[in-house]
Amino acid sequence: MADTEDSSLDPTSASTSPKRGNTFSLHDLDTDSEGDLGAHDSRGDTGSESSEEQTKGDASSVNTRPAHNDKSHDESGLQDGMLPRDLPTRTAFYDPVAERQMSQADAKLFYQRSQVGQLRTGSGVWSQGHSTPHGSPVIVGSDPRDVSAGASAGTRGIDQAMDSSPLGQEKGQLRGKTSAREDLMLPDPSQPPGQSVGGEEAPPPRNNPFQNDMHDIAQEGAQVSTSHLSDANPTMSSQSAALGVAAFSDTDPHITAELSSISKNIQSIVHLRKRYIGLSLQGPDDNPKDDASWAIYPPPPQPAWGAEHARAAGSTDAMNSSANSLTGSMVMSSTAAGPELEPKRTMKKRKPGQDIGEDFDMNDLLPLPAVDTMTFKLDDSGVYQVFDSEDAQASGAPLVRVPTIREFYMDLDQILSISSDGPSKSFAFRRLQYLEGKFNLYALLNEYQETADSKKVPHRDFYNVRKVDTHVHHSACMNQKHLLRFIKSKMKKCPDEVVLFRDGRHLTLAEVFQSINLTAYDLSIDTLDMHAHTDSFHRFDKFNLKYNPIGESRLRTIFLKTDNFINGRYLAEITKEVIADLESSKYQMVEWRISIYGKSLDEWDKLAAWVVDNKLFSHNVRWLIQIPRLYDVYKASGLMDTFEQVVKNVFEPLFEVSKDPSSHPKLHIFLQRVIGFDSVDDESKVERRLFKKFPVPKVWDSKQNPPYSYWIYYLFSNMASLNILRQRRGFNTFALRPHCGEAGDSEHLAVALLCCHSISHGLLLRKVPLLQYIFYLEQIGIAMSPLSNNALFLAYERNPFYQYFRRGLNVSLSTDDPLQFAFTKEPLMEEYAVAAQIYKLGSVDMCELAKNSVKQSGFENAIKEQWLGPNYSLPGKAGNTMVKTNVPDRREEFRFQTLMEERDM
């Protein structure tokens, strides 16, 4: 039977080293259902075939050896004080003699491979200051941090290529010798060499063949590096090309050409994205609000006990409990709130969670900036163009040349054709499998050490690290119980208040409920019927109806709209209650989506007046503007004739207020808290392409809704022009962060990859491996909501969130619609709690997700520095302040090294 077959015949079980080719994948340790991994490695296996045959022959001879010979041999080898039972005995799954013989054969094989690798590249790790006993097998990498990151022992040119770059020079300062124990586990970057985590003297290195073999397995998974891919130069340098040719010199020329073509395809997509992101000023250094001189109004709370705070933040050692309890407790540090950032106004102060908005006074922001000489004009293609002056406008020389819709679709078609290319898909799929297996191995080897690192940090744990809800809709930001209590309180306190004008007469709140035959006593969670857990799966139309309390649109208008008869006062009051809960928790932030429909030009002024007049300002809250894709609804109702009217209604007020803030003063103030644009609607709607070439907006008069890509292009192109105008004036710029990949066509993901800062959902990335791989390479943010997806499109256990996380994609958790999906007062914590239970996330995993959410968010740079540390934008250990994030340095270094190796591919 297969279960009782002697394992010595199986090289993967009898030996701790793989008997495959040198492209053995970590994924194959668990399952071989995907078949053998394609050969992407460049190294030859000189002598490996003969060694395998010899090993198998030895194993076969062991199997035919009589059992009594083993026994007599073992008894003759007894030492003083040993009993026969103390010796390892042969079983169906273990043979000590075969293991010793195979270990010797493996050692010879590893040595031969290392020699071939050194001869091929012309240099090795030992030429960089390292020494090894003569004749010993070369297994250890040059950098102890590169071990679990999978640095290949056969590709010695990586170190030289990395050292030649600025990033490699930074790495070179931390290089040092390593022991066999350090090879197996990532060292603590915060400890000096030769010391263990607790500060004690590290034990001497032990010769453990199993550890060395396991380390070599990790080494085998790495692919050949060509050169370091710098952000400034997306194309491969001549040096990297030379390395690649040398690495593949002894392989099939067809394979070499195919891999070269795949690399060029990926580089071309990355280059396109960088061009579009740079053009629209969505990069990390393009927003004026991230400058140190940017004044945040109303300001965040001032820090307390600044001296102790700064001293404690500089070390993970506990000084005393009272000082450490204040570590990172406030939003702004004493250094960030120094004289250069200190407001010049006299501010009102309030306690967090109390008197929401009382620290805001519009008079503090007067006078507003003056009008600027720059001009703007809507061109024939439906894109606003910005000019430096009237003369530049007359000559037709805009400040930025936005790609035309034809150029946009040509670039999009290029991405789509590459993403459907067979070899490219196979390559990306294998790399993603490798990344996942590599993280699994890292977690096995470093789980306990990460826990020990976390325990060393005083005061900080998952509950008090900052976390941002990066995707939540404002009209559903409260849970159902909260809304029910609010409605009941208004029915008891204000029954005679006129709240609605309908059918030619005014209705009080009591009359509205009489018309639906309900009283305050009748109301319950079941009566409201706003949870979307049972009957909304793949029914987005039913889900939209869940926004209506008790199924009545009039109640939604009264309680959940900003533009109604009472000017959105009820929604403002419940919003303040939610803000008070957020500020009381102190560590939870939100980025609320609020709608601009594009139906009229005065929508922006009404929304800004609602925010400013109700003083809905909080240091825990930022806003995104969501644009529902509802042109077909407006066209069918006769509200507008062409798509150009939507473009005008959305963007014209923004260009006017950016040129002259006094034309819309409240809008100017509100936009300081707006961080970007979102595009929302049901992605699963079928998009029928009726045109060979899409018409421009002014001639799009069809009743059909434009496709997703058309909407995103006109949001992107007009936002790009708007950003250049606002950056020139020193105003904050915006990012494009749409819903994408929740359902529908995978083309949506290609559009987002081309021109969007980050996305929400991204479920369909699991079906397009090349796009998923590029999302990883570029670390594009993905705000995922598994509970929301579970109710609408994908069962929780099938959600790819955890797979994305293990592979290293830049993912965060968000709540989407707490009103429809949440049961508790803290929906974001509920989202983390369910994910932790289902996916068995550890504390370090959740803290890493929380850190990702802050980095993805649109909060100002000064606030992020306080939440994550002053160097949070730097990669790896250099950018990690564990006393603030509770993410161990070894985790950050592993993520960074793995990403660098993939970019070097």
N, C-alpha and C positions, 0 to 999 in steps of 0.2 A: 504494500500500500504506500501511497505517496507520503502519508503522514509519518510513517515509520522508517522511511528511507534514510540511510546514513547521511548526515549533513556534510560529511567530509567530501562527498562528491559534488557538493554545491559550493563553488568558490566564494559566493557572497555570504554564506553562512559560516563556513569553516574558517575563513580568513576575514580579518577586519579590513582588508583593502579590496577595492573592486577589481574584478577580472574582466571588465569591459575595456573598450577603448578609452583613450584619455579624455573623453568628453563625458564621463560618467556624471549624471545629474543627481543632485540631492533628492529630486522628486522620486527617483527610482528606488530610494531606500524604502519607501512606503508602498509603492505599487508600480507595476510595469504595464498597467492597462493602456497607457498611451503609446506603447511601443518604444523602440530604441530611439534615443535622442540623436538628431542629425548631427553630423560632425561639423562643428563650427570652430573647433580648436585647431591650432596650427602645428602643434608639436608632433613629431614623429614618435613611433614606438619601437625604436631600434632594439632588437633583442627581446621584445616583450612577448612575441609569439612563441619563441623557443622556451622562454621561462614559463609561460602558461602551460605548454605541453609537458614540461618537466614536472611542474607542480601537480598537474592532474595525474601524471604517472605515479608520483610519490603517493598521492592520496589513494590511488587504486591499490597500490601495494600494501598500504596500511590496512585497507579494508579486508584484504585476504589473509592477514597475519593472524595466527591462532591467538585466542584470548589468553592462554596460559603463559605465552611468551611475554606479554605485557605485564602480567602479574609478577612473574619471576624477576623481570627487569626492575619493576618498581620496588619489590621487596629488597633487592640487592642495593638499591640506592637509599635505603632508610638511614637517617642520621640519628644521633643520640636524642632520646626523648620523643621520637616520632613513632606513631603507630601507622599500620597500613591504611587505616581509614582516613589519615591526614593527607594522603597523596591523592591527586586528581585521578579519577577513574574514567575509563572510556564509557560513554553512553551513546544512545542513538543520536544525540545532538552535539556531542562534544568528544573530540579525540585529542589528548594533549600532545601526542607524538606528531600527528598531522599538523597541529597548530604551530609547533616549533619549526617544522620543515617549511611550511608555507610562509612563515614570518621571515625566514632567511631568504627565500626566493623573492619575496616582496621587497626586502631591503636591497637586494641586488638590482631589481627592476627599477626602484626609485633612484638608485645611484646612477644607473645608466641613463635614465631620462634627464636627470639634472645635468650630466655631462653633455648630452646632446643639446640641451637648452642653452648652456653656456657657449658652446661652440657656434651655435646658430646666431646668437645675438652679439657675440664678440665680447661680452662682458657679463658680469654676474653680480649678485648682491655682495659677494665676498670682496669684490674690488672696491667697495665703498666703506671700507674701514672695519668690516666684520671678519672674524677668523673662525675657523673650525678645525677640529683635529683631522689630520691627513687621512684620507680614505673613508671618512664617515659620510653617510648619505646626506645630500643636501635636501632638507625638508622644510626648514624654518624660513619664513620670509624675513625681509630686512626690517620691517616696521611691525612692532607688536600689535599695533592697532589694526594692521591689515590682515591679521590672521583670520578672525571670524568674518571679516569683510570679504574673504575669498580671494586674496591676491594670489595669482598663479605663480607657483615656484618655477615654472618653465618659461616665463615671460619676464626676463630680467630687465628688459628695456623700459618697463613701466616706471621704475623708480627714477631713472634718468629723465624720462619724458616729464614726469611730475615735478622733479626738482627744477627743471628749466622754466616752469611757470611760477608766477607769484604765489599761487596757492601751494605749489610744491615746495617753494622756499619756506613758507610758513610751516608746512609739515616737517621739513627737514630739521627744524629746531627741536622737535620732540622725538627724533629717532634715537634708538638705543638698543642695547642687546637684550635678549629675552631668554627666558628659561623654557624648559619643556612644558612646565605647568602653565606658564603665561601663553604658550602657543595654543593651549586648549581653550583657555578662557581669556576674554578681553581684559587687559589690566585696568586698574582704576586710574584714569588719567590724572586724578588729583593727587595721587601718592607718588613720592619719589621712587626711582628704581631700587629694588632690593627690599622694599617694605610691603607688608601685606596691608589689607584694608584697615585693620585695627591699629596700624602703626607699629606692629611688632616686626621683628626681623623675618624675612621670608624664608621658608625652608629651602634647603638645597635642591637643585633640579633632580628629578628622578627619571630613570630610564623606563618609561612605560610604553611598550610597543603599541598597546591599544590606543593610547592618547595620540601618539605620533601618526598612527594609521588613520584615525578619525580626522586628525588635522589635515592629512593629505587628501582625504576624501573632500573636505571643504575646499582645498586648493584645486582639486581636479575640476570643480564646477565652474571655475572662473574662465572667461574667454580671453582671447588675445587682445591686448590693448594697442591702440594705434598712436594716440597722442591725447593730451589733455584738451578737451573742447572748451575753449574760453567763450564767455558770453559775448564778448565783443566781436569775435570772428567765428561765425557759424560754419564756415567751410573748413575742410580738412587741409592742414598745412602739408608742405612737401615732406617735412620730416615724418609726420604721421603716416603719410602714404608709403614712405620708404620702410618704416617699421612694419606696416601691414604686408608689404610685398615680401619682406624678409621672413615674416612669420609664416606666410603661406607658401614659401618657396618650394616645399616638397610635397604639396598637396595637388589634387586634380585642378588643372587650370580652369575647368568649367566651374568648380566650386568657388575658386578665388574670384572669378569674374562675377558670379552671382552674388557673393557677399559684398563685393565692391559696389555693385548696382544697388543692393538693399541699403547700404550705408549712404550712398548719394541720395537715394529717395528720402530717407529719414532726414538727412541734412537739409534737403530742399524744403520739406514741410516746416522744419524748425525755423529756417530762414524766413519763410513767408510769415509765420506767426510773429517773429520778432519785428518784422517790418510793419505789420499792421498795429501791433501793440505800441511800438515806438511812435508811429504816426499819430495815434489817438491819445498819446500821453497817459497811458494806463500803467506805465512802468513804476517800479518801487520808488524811484527818485524824482518823479515828474510832478508830484502834487505839492503846491506851495504850503499846504497846511502841515506837511511833515517837516517843515523848516523849524529850527529851534526858536525863531522869533515869532512864530504864530501864536496869537493870543486866543485862548479858548474862553468863550463867554456863553453862559455863566461858567465860571471856573470850577474845576474839580475841588473836592475838599482839600484843605491844606494839611500837610503832614504834621503829626504829633511826635514829640520826642525825636527830633531830627538827628541828634548826635548818636543816640543809641541805635536808631534805625540804620544809619549809615554804617556804623561799626558792626552791627549784627549781619547786615546784608553782605559784608565782605568776607564772611567766613561761615562755614557750616558747623563750627563748634559752638556748643551751647555755653554762653557766658553766665546768664542767670535767667530764670524763668520769666521774670517780669519784662526784661529787655527783649528777649526773644519773642514774647507774645505780641510785641509791637512790630516785628519784622514784616515789612511789606503790607502793613495793615491799611495804609491809605493809598489813594490813587496816584498822587504826585509825590515824588521824592523831594528831599530838601535841595538836592542839586538841580533837579529839573525845574523847581519852582524858585530859582534864584532870581537875582535882580534883573537878568535879561528877559525872563518870562513873567515877572511880577506885573499884574495889571496896573495900569495907571489910574483906574477908576476906584472910587470907594464902593466896595461891594457889600451887599447884604449877605449875611451868612445864615444858614439854616442847618439843622441836623438832618442827616440822611434818613429818608423815609417820612419826613414831616414837612408840612407846609410846601408841598410840591409847587415849584414855579415862583415862590416868593423871593428868590434871589435874582429874578430876571426883571429888568427895567429897561424898556426900549430907549429911554432917554440916555442911558449909558452908552448907546451905540451911535448917537448923533454927534456931530454931523456925519452923514453918509459920504462915501467917496464921490468925487465930482464926475461929470460926464467925460467920456474919452473920445478921442478923434477917430478911433478905428470904426469902420463901417461894416455892414453885412448886407447880403442880398440872397434871396432864394433864386437859384438858377433854374434853367429849364428841365434839368434832370431831377429836381426835387431835393437838392442838397443846398443848405445854406453855406455861402462862401464868405470868408472874413477877409477884409482888406485893411491895409495899414492906414490908408487915408482915402479921401475922395478921389485924388488923382490916381491912386493905385486901382481903385474900383473902375474908374473910367478906362484905364489901360487894360483891365482884366487880369491883374496879377494878384491872386489871393495869397494869403500868408502860408497856407498849407494846401497842397494838391491832394485832395481825397481821391482814392481810386474810383473810377466810374463803375457803374453796375455791371458793365460788360467785363471789365478787368476783374471785378470781384468774382463773378461766376466762372471765369477762366481759371482763376486760382483755386476756387472751390472744386472745380472738376478735376484739377490736378491732384488735389488731396484725395478725392473720392476714388480716382483710378489707382492711385498708389495703395490706398487702404484695402482695395479688392484684389491686389496682386497676390497670387498664390505663394511664391517664395517669401514675400515680405510678411504675409500673415503667419506663415509657419515659423519664420524667424522670431517675430514678436511673441507668438504664443509660447515658444520654448524659452525665451528670455523671461517672460512673466512667470512661467513655471519654476524656473531657476531662482528667481527673486523670492518666490513664496517658500520654496524649500530651504533657501539660505536663511530666511528669517526663522523658520522652524528650528533649524539647527542652532542658530544663535540663541534662541529662547531656551532651548534645552541646556545649553552650556552656561548660560549667564543668568538664569532665572533667580537663583538664590542670591547671587552677588548683587543683582539689581535691587532685590528686597533689602539687602543689608545696606546698600547705598541710600535707599529711601529712608530707612530708619535713622540714619545719621543726621538728617535734616531736621532742625528744630521747628516746631510750630506748623510746618507746612504738610498738608495732606490733600487728598482729592477734593475735600469739601471746601478748602480755602485756597485753591488756585483759581485764577480768573478763567472764566469760560464764557464764550459769546454764543448766543443763539443766532447763527449766521443766516437763518432762513425761517422767518415767521411772519405771517400776514397779520397786520394790525387789527383788522376787524374780527379776527378770531384769536386774539392774543390772550384772552381770559379763559379759564375753564368753565364748564357748563354750570357748575354749582355757584361759582362767583356771579355769573350773569343772572341766574335764577334769584339769588339773594338781592341783587341790585333791582331787578324788575319788581320784586315784592315790596322792597322798601319804597320805591317810587309810587306804587299803587296805594300804599298806606299813607305816605306823607304828602303826595301831590296829586290826588285823584282829580282835582278840578282844574289842573293846568292844561291850557290849550296846547296840544302837541302836533296836530295834523290838520291840514286843509284838504278836504276830499269831497268830491261830488258837489262842489259849490258851497260847502259850509265848513265851519271850524268844529273840530272834535276834541274834547278833553280826553285825558288818559282813561278815565272811568268809562266814557262813552265808547272808546275804542274796544275795551275789553267786554263791554256789554254787547257790542256788535258781533263778537265771536263767542258769546255765551260762556264766559269764564270769569272767575273771581280770583283774588289773591290766594284764597284757600285751595282752589282747584289746581294751582300750578305745582308742578313737580318736574324732576329730571325727565321722567317718561313723557310728560305732557309737552315739554319743550321739544323733545325728539330731534336733537341736533347732533347726536353721536353717529358716526359713519362707520360702524364696525360690521354690519351684517349685510345690508342690501345695496352697497355702493361699489362692489367689486366689478371693475371694468364698466362702471356706469357713472361717468363723470357728470352726466346731466343730473342724476339723482344726488350726487355729492353736492353740486351747486345749490340744490334746493335745501340742503341741510343748513345753509346760512340763514334760513327764515325760521325764527322762533315760532313754534306751534304750527309751522307750515304757512304762516301769514307774512306776506311781503311787507305789509304795513308796519308790523312790529320790527322788522329789520330796518325799515326806513327810520323809525323813531329812535331805536336804541343803538344801531350799528352803522349809521351814516353820518358823514360830516356835513353834508349839504342837505338840510331839511328845514322844516318850519321853525324849529328852535335852534337853528344854526349849529347843530351837532353838540349841544350842551350835555346831553346824557352820555354820549360816547366820550366826551372829554372828561367827565366825572369818573367814569369807570376806568378810563385810561390812567388817571391820576392814582386810582387805587392800585392798579397793577404796577405803576412806577414805584409807589410806596413799598410794595412787597419786594420789588427788585432791589431797591436801595437798602432795605432792611437786611436782605441776604448779603449784600455788599459784593459778592463774588460772581454774580450772574448778570450778564449784559445782553442786550438784544439789538437787532437791526430789523426794525419793523418795515414791512412793505405796505405802502399806502397808495391808493389808485389815483391816477390821472387818466381819464378815458379818452381825451382828445375830441370831445364833443363840442367844446366851445373855448374861446380864448380866455374867458375869465375863470376857468377852473383853477389855474395856478393861484390867482389872487384869493379865491375863496379858501383854498386849502391852507395857504400861508396865514391868512387872517385867523383861521380856526386854531392853528398851532400857536401863533403869537398872542392872540387875545386870551386864550385859555392858559397861556404860560406853560406849555407842555415841553419844558426843557429839563433834561436830567443828564448827569454825567454817565448814567447807565444805558442811555438810549441814543441810537442814531437811526436815520431814516433812509430808505430806498424808495424810489418811485417806480411802481409797477404799471406797465402799459398793457391793458387787456387787448388781445387781438380780436376786436369785435367790429371790424369795418363792415362786414356783411350784414350785421344787425342794424347798424346805422343807415346803410344804404337801403335796406328793405323797408325801414321806417320813414324814409325820405328825409332823414336828418342831414345828409350830405350827398354830394354828387360824385366826387372823385376822391381818391386816396390822398391827394395833395392837401386836402383840408385837414386830415388827421395830422400830417406832418406840420402844418402851420400851427394848429391848435396846441400841439405838444411843445414845439421848439421856439416859436416866435417870441412868447413872453420871456423865455430864458435868455435869448439874445438881447432883448430890449433891456432887461434888468442888469445884464452884464456890462452893457455899454453905458447905461445911466441908472445906477441904483436908486436914485430918487424917483424914477418912474414907477417903481413897484417896491417901496421901502420894506414892507413886511416880507415880501418874497425874497428880497436880498438877505434879510436876517435868517429866514427859514432855510435858505440854500446852504448856509454855513454848516448846518447839521445834516444835510443830504449828502450821501456818499456815492450814489450811483443809480443806475436804471435797471429795471427788470422787465421781462416780457412774459406774460402769463396767459394761459388758456389751455384747452384740452389738446395735448400734442398728438393724441391718437386719431384725431380727425384726418380723413383721407385728403391728400393734397393732389388734385388732378392738374397736371400741367397742360393748359390749353394753348399756350403760346410757345413758339420756337424761341422767340426772344421776348422777355417780359417788358411790357410797356412802362414808361416812366409814370410817376404818380399822377401827373396832371391829365393823363389820358387813360388812367385806370378807372373806368366807369362801370366795370362789370359788377354784377351782383355777387360774384365769387370772391371769397376772402383771399388775399394774397398769401402765398406760402410762407412758412416759417423763415426761410432764408431771406425772403424779400423784406419782411418786417425787421429782421436783425440787421440787414444791410443799412436800411434807412435810419435805424436807431444809432448804429455805429457811425455812419458817415456824418450825420448832423452833430452827434456828440463829439466827434473829432474836431470839427470846426469850432464848436462851443468851447471845448477845452483849451484850444490855442488862444482864444479870446480871453478866457478867464485866467489862464496862466500869465499872459502878458500883463493883466491888471493886478496880479497878485491874489486872485480869488482861488478858492479851492476848486479842483477839477473833479470829474466824475468817472466812474468805472462802469462797464457793462457786465452785469452778472445775472443772466437770464435763467429761467427754468429751462432745462435741456436734458434730453435723454431719459425722461420718465416713461415715455411711450412713443409710438410713432416710428418715423423713419430714422435710420442711423445717420442720414445726411445732416440732421440737426447737430450732432456731435462734431461733425466736420466744420460746420459753420462756427460753432463755439470755439473750436480749436484755433480757427483762423483769426478771430477778431474779438474774443471775449476775455475779460480778466479772469473770471471763474464762473462756475455753474452751480445749479442746484439739481439734485437727484443723480443724474448720470448712470442710471441703471443699465442702459443699453450698451455701455462700454464693455460689458462682459461678452457681447456678441461681436465686437470689432477689436480684435487684439492689437492691431497696429496703432489705432487711435488711443487705446488704453496705454500702450507702451509710451507713446509720445506725451500723453498726459502725465505719465510718471517722469519722463526725462525733463519736462518743463515744469514739473511740480505745480500744475494748474489746480487751483482749489476746487474741491467738490463738497458741497454741503448736503449731506445725506440724511434722509428721514425714514428709517425703516418702519416705524409705526404707521406713518402715513401711507407708505407704499403697501404695507400689509393690508390696509383697508381698501386700496384702490386698484393696484396693478400687480403686486408680487407678494406672495406669502413670505412671512418673516424668515423662515428657515432657508428660503432660496435667495434671500437678499445678498448681493455681492459685497456688501459693506466690509465684512470682516476679511474677505479675500483681498479687497483693495488695500485695506490697512496692512495686512501682512506683506503684501508686495511692495509697500512703501509709497503708495499714492497719497497725495496731500488731501486727506479726507477729514471731515469734522461731522459731529452730530448736531442736528437741529430738529425743531419740533413741527415746523410747517403750519399746522392749524390746531393749537391746543383745544379750541372750542369743540372740535370734532373728534379729537383722538385722545385727549388727556383726561385723567381722573383726579389728579392731585393739584395742590396749590403751586407746586414747582414743576411745571411740565418738562423743563430741560433736564432736571435731575431724574425725572421719571424716564426720559429717553435714555439717559446714561445707565440707569438701573436695569432696565429691561435688556439693553444690549450687553451689559456685564453678566447678567444671568444666562442669557441665551448663548452668547459666544464665549463665556468664561473669561472675560477680560480681567486682567489684573489691575492693581492700582497704578502701576507704571503706564500701562496701556491707556487707561482713562486720562491720566495726566498728560500724556502725549497728545491725545485727541483734543483736550482742552487747550493745550498750547497751539495746536494747529488752528483751532477756531479763532484764537486771538490774532495769529499771523494772517489769516485769511480776511479778517474783518477790516472795516474802513475807519477804525478809530485812529486818532492822531498819533504820530510817531512818539511824541513826548509821553503820552499815556501808555503806549505799548512798552516803552522803555521802563516805565515804572512797574508794569505788570510782569514783564519777562526778563528784564535786565537791560543794562545800558548797551550791550553789544548783541542784542537779539537778532539783528539782521545778518550777523556773521554765521558762517556754516559750522556745523560740528560742535566740538567741545568749546571752541573759542566763543561761540554765540550763546552758550547755555549757562544760565545762572541758576543752579539747582536749588538754591535757597528760595527762589521765587517760583520756579516751575515744577519742582519735585520730579523732574525727568532726569535720570542718571546720565552722567557724561558718556558712559559707555554706550548707551542707547543712541544718543545723538551722534556719536562718532561712528557707530555702525551704520546708521542711516546715511550719513554723509559719505563715508568711504564707498559704500555700495553704489550710491548715486554717481560718484565720480568715476567709478570703474565702468558703469554703463554708458556714461557720456564719453568716456575714452574709447568706446568700442569702435 
